[in-house]
Amino acid sequence: MRGIKFMFSESFDWILAVILAVVSVLLFIGKGDFFLDLFNGNRENPRKKWPPEKQQKFSKVMGIFTGCLAVAELLMALFAQTYPMVTVGILIFMIVTMIITFRYCKKNF
């Protein structure tokens, strides 16, 4: 029961926010291809056939998206316990962010 309580505590939000922030910075500066390769289990990754400029652009888009996740987790850590409606606002923010990101990726990649 203690492990479940930790998962929903503020400390979990802080740890996740820091991890997402680090991954976001790595992706944004172009050093996070390792993280993008983790999510595609295919040996023949079509992203590897893209020109380097397109790969960098994709990495930056994913870095911005991961940065939005980090900001959402930071807001959850700061305000979710005090103001429960913040959770609803963050959920709406993340849904809008995902829609915008997926549309951008579908259009440009």
N, C-alpha and C positions, 0 to 999 in steps of 0.2 A: 504494500500500500504506500510505503514511503517513496518508492520510485515513481509511482503515478503522480503523487503530490509534487515531486520535484519537476516533472515534465510540464506542469501547468503553472509553475512559479515564475516570479520575475527573473530569477537567476538564469533560468533556461532561455528566456527572451533575450537577456543580455549576452549570453554566450552565443546564441544563434545570430544575433545582430552583429557581433564582432566577426564571426566566421564569414557571414555573408558580405560584410564590408571588405574584408581581406580578399575574398574571391572576386568581388566587384572591381577592386583596384587592379588586381592581376589581369582580369579580362580586359579592362579598359586600356591598360598600357600595352596590351598585346602579348603578355607572358603567360596567359592562362589557357592555352590550347589544350593542356592536359585535362582541365576540367570539362571542356567541351567534348573531348574524346571519351570521357567516362560515360556520357549519356547516350552514345551511339555505339551499340555493340557490334555493328557490322565491321567486318575486316576491310571491306571496300567502302571507305567513307567518301561519299561524293563531295564533301566539303574540301577534301584534300586536293581535288582536281580544280578547284576555283583558283583564279589568279590571286596573288598575295594581297592586292588592294582590297579585293572582295572579302578575303578571309579576315583582314584587319577590321573592315567595316562591320562584319558580322560579330566579331569578338567585342567590338565597342558597343554594339547594340545589346548584346547579352550582358555586358558589364553594366550598362545603364539599367537594364531590367533587374539584375541582381542587386544593384544599388537601391532601387525602389523597394525591393524586398527587405533590404537591411534597414532602410528608413522606417518601413512599416513595423518591423520587429522592435526597433528602437522606440517608436511611439507606443507600441504595446507594453514594453517594459516600463515606460515612464508613466503612462496614464491609464492603462486598462484596469488596474485594481481600484483606482479612485473613481474613474468615470467609465462605467460599463458601456455606455453608448459609443465610446471611442472604437470599440471592437467592430461595431457595425459600420462606422465610417471608414475604418481601415479595410474592411472586407469590400466595401464598394470601391474604394480607391484601388485595391489590388485587381478587382475584376475589370475595371476600366483600363488599368495599366496592361493587363494581359491581353485584352482585346486590341489595344493600340499596338502593342509589340507584335502580336501574331499577324495583324494586318500588314504592318510594315515589313515583316520578314517574308510574308507571302508575296508581297508586291515586289520586293527588291532582291530576293534570293531564290 
